[in-house]
């Protein structure tokens, strides 16, 4: 008679379920359908809407937060990169100024016979190249690149004009007439400059340009060895940058535009 009192808990639970059982088989089906949703809702995992489990942020919210965080990082990186580029540019300009390139005045004749000095180019951006008219390849190539830069900049009406200048390092052969004939093949605004041997030596020295005439052949022809670079002067007449043969016209045009954007006159 003591057996029911010592029955396991499972039997006790079963006896309680029996007390809740309906009287008819039809009601049993309906009660079973009624219990299943409650059991499923109680046992649902977290985040699925089950009772007792708080829902976290939705997928869209998480994606939006991620996108905003990524955009913030990208913007910060771009700002840091721009600041670094400005710093490098300022360091380069300062180093070039300390090199004292382009210091001092000059006195030359242009290809029309008009006297020219450094002050004549104040208020203008200038791209200057040193070479000679008898140069077989390098000088024509570099002048073509120089005028291509000028044309690319001319395509932007909002930019100030750039004056292209060609200075000879061969005054013995490159007189006013020779320069006039030579520059017309490149650009209508290309200005040729020449002078006496002493005047050419002075302007070349000012811009740290090396040149040396080679031996003459039986026809009295000769080549001139010289440094190859395109110089950029700002509207204050100060040397601002230079570009060697390895720089393309597109790269030079981009650099000139950056210098234009950053330029602040120190002459008032």
C-alpha positions in Angstrom: 0.0 0.0 0.0 3.0 2.3 0.3 4.0 1.9 -3.4 2.1 4.9 -4.7 3.7 7.2 -2.2 7.2 6.1 -3.3 6.5 6.3 -7.1 9.0 8.2 -9.1 8.5 11.9 -10.0 7.7 10.9 -13.6 4.7 9.0 -12.5 3.6 11.9 -10.3 3.9 14.2 -13.4 1.9 11.7 -15.5 -0.8 11.7 -12.8 -1.0 15.5 -13.0 -1.4 15.4 -16.8 -4.2 12.9 -16.4 -6.0 15.3 -14.2 -5.8 17.9 -17.0 -6.9 15.4 -19.7 -10.2 16.2 -21.5 -13.2 14.0 -21.2 -13.6 13.2 -24.9 -11.2 12.2 -27.6 -12.3 15.2 -29.8 -11.3 17.7 -27.1 -7.9 16.0 -26.8 -7.0 16.9 -30.3 -7.9 20.5 -29.8 -6.0 20.7 -26.5 -2.9 19.2 -28.1 -2.9 21.8 -30.8 -3.3 24.5 -28.1 -0.4 23.3 -26.1 2.2 23.0 -28.9 2.5 26.7 -29.6 3.1 27.4 -25.9 5.7 24.8 -25.7 7.5 26.0 -28.8 7.3 29.6 -27.7 8.8 28.7 -24.3 11.7 26.7 -25.8 12.6 29.1 -28.6 16.3 30.2 -28.8 17.4 33.7 -28.0 16.8 36.4 -30.6 14.0 34.4 -32.3 11.2 36.2 -30.5 10.8 33.6 -27.7 9.5 34.7 -24.3 12.2 35.7 -21.8 14.9 36.5 -24.4 15.6 40.2 -25.3 16.0 40.9 -29.0 19.3 42.5 -30.2 19.7 45.1 -33.0 18.3 44.1 -36.4 20.4 43.2 -39.4 19.8 46.5 -41.1 20.9 48.4 -38.0 24.1 46.4 -37.7 24.8 46.9 -41.4 24.2 50.7 -41.1 26.5 50.9 -38.1 29.2 49.0 -40.0 28.8 51.2 -43.1 29.0 54.4 -41.0 32.1 53.1 -39.1 33.8 52.2 -42.4 33.0 55.6 -44.0 34.4 57.3 -40.9 37.6 55.3 -41.2 37.8 56.0 -44.9 37.3 59.7 -44.4 39.9 59.9 -41.7 42.4 58.1 -43.9 41.8 60.5 -46.8 42.3 63.5 -44.5 45.5 62.0 -43.1 46.8 61.3 -46.6 46.0 64.8 -47.8 47.8 66.3 -44.8 50.8 64.0 -45.4 51.0 65.1 -49.1 50.8 68.8 -48.1 53.5 68.3 -45.6 55.8 66.5 -48.1 55.1 69.3 -50.6 56.0 72.0 -48.2 59.2 70.1 -47.3 60.1 69.8 -51.0 59.5 73.5 -51.6 61.6 74.5 -48.6 64.4 72.3 -49.7 64.3 73.8 -53.2 64.4 77.3 -51.8 67.4 76.5 -49.7 69.1 75.3 -52.8 68.8 79.0 -54.0 67.8 77.9 -57.5 66.7 80.8 -59.7 68.1 83.6 -57.5 69.2 86.8 -59.1 68.1 88.6 -62.3 68.9 88.0 -65.9 69.0 90.1 -69.1 68.3 88.3 -72.4 66.6 88.9 -75.8 63.5 87.1 -76.9 63.0 85.7 -80.4 61.4 89.0 -81.5 64.5 91.0 -80.4 62.9 92.4 -77.3 64.9 92.7 -74.1 63.7 90.5 -71.3 64.5 90.3 -67.6 63.1 88.3 -64.7 60.7 91.0 -63.7 58.9 90.7 -67.0 57.4 87.4 -65.9 56.1 88.5 -62.5 52.5 87.7 -62.1 52.7 84.7 -64.4 53.3 81.0 -64.0 56.3 80.0 -66.1 57.5 76.6 -67.4 61.1 77.1 -68.5 63.4 74.7 -70.4 67.1 75.1 -71.2 68.4 73.5 -74.5 69.6 74.3 -78.0 68.0 74.4 -81.5 70.5 71.9 -83.0 69.6 69.2 -80.4 68.6 66.1 -82.4 66.2 64.4 -80.0 66.0 65.2 -76.3 65.2 68.9 -76.6 62.4 68.5 -79.1 60.9 65.7 -77.0 61.1 67.8 -73.8 59.7 70.9 -75.5 56.8 68.8 -76.9 56.1 67.6 -73.4 56.3 71.1 -72.0 53.8 72.5 -74.5 51.5 69.5 -74.0 51.4 70.5 -70.3 50.5 74.0 -71.3 47.7 72.8 -73.6 46.3 70.6 -70.8 46.2 73.5 -68.4 44.7 75.7 -71.1 41.8 73.3 -71.3 40.8 74.5 -67.8 39.6 78.1 -68.2 39.5 78.6 -64.5 43.3 78.2 -64.2 45.7 81.0 -64.8 47.7 80.9 -68.0 51.2 79.4 -68.0 54.0 81.0 -70.1 56.3 78.5 -71.8 59.9 79.7 -72.2 62.9 78.2 -74.0 66.4 79.4 -73.0 69.3 78.5 -75.3 72.5 77.2 -74.0 74.1 77.6 -77.4 74.3 81.4 -77.9 76.9 81.0 -80.7 74.4 79.5 -83.1 71.0 80.4 -81.5 70.6 84.0 -82.3 67.2 85.8 -82.5 66.4 84.7 -86.0 67.3 81.0 -85.2 65.1 81.0 -82.2 62.2 82.7 -84.1 62.3 79.9 -86.7 62.6 77.2 -84.0 59.9 78.1 -81.5 57.2 78.5 -84.1 57.1 74.7 -84.5 56.0 74.0 -81.0 53.5 76.5 -79.5 52.3 80.0 -80.6 53.1 81.4 -77.1 56.5 79.6 -76.6 59.0 82.4 -76.0 62.6 81.9 -77.0 65.4 83.6 -75.1 69.1 84.1 -76.1 71.9 86.5 -75.4 75.7 86.8 -75.3 77.8 84.0 -74.0 78.2 85.8 -70.7 74.4 86.5 -70.3 73.5 82.8 -71.1 76.2 81.7 -68.6 74.7 83.9 -65.9 71.1 82.7 -66.3 72.3 79.1 -66.5 74.3 79.6 -63.3 71.3 81.1 -61.6 69.2 78.0 -62.3 72.0 75.5 -61.7 72.0 74.4 -65.4 75.1 72.6 -66.5 76.1 72.8 -70.2 79.2 72.2 -72.2 79.8 72.3 -76.0 81.4 69.3 -77.5 84.1 69.1 -80.2 83.3 70.4 -83.6 83.3 68.1 -86.6 84.6 68.8 -90.2 81.4 70.8 -90.8 81.9 72.9 -87.7 78.8 71.2 -86.2 78.8 70.1 -82.6 76.5 69.0 -79.8 76.0 70.6 -76.4 75.8 68.4 -73.3 73.5 69.9 -70.8 71.2 69.1 -67.8 67.6 68.2 -68.7 64.8 69.6 -66.6 61.7 71.7 -66.9 61.5 74.5 -64.3 58.3 75.9 -62.7 58.3 79.5 -61.6 55.5 80.9 -59.6 53.9 84.4 -60.1 56.4 85.9 -57.6 59.2 84.9 -59.9 60.5 82.2 -57.5 61.6 78.8 -58.5 58.9 76.4 -57.3 59.6 72.9 -58.7 61.4 71.0 -61.5 60.6 68.0 -63.6 63.0 65.5 -65.1 62.7 63.4 -68.2 60.9 60.6 -66.2 57.9 62.8 -65.5 55.0 62.6 -68.0 53.0 65.6 -69.2 50.0 64.4 -67.1 52.1 64.2 -64.0 53.6 67.6 -64.5 50.2 69.2 -65.3 48.8 67.7 -62.1 51.8 69.0 -60.1 51.4 72.5 -61.5 47.7 72.5 -60.6 48.6 71.6 -57.0 51.1 74.3 -56.8 48.6 76.8 -58.2 46.0 75.7 -55.6 48.6 76.1 -52.7 50.2 79.4 -53.9 50.1 82.4 -51.7 52.1 85.4 -52.8 54.8 86.7 -50.5 55.2 90.0 -52.3 51.8 91.4 -51.3 
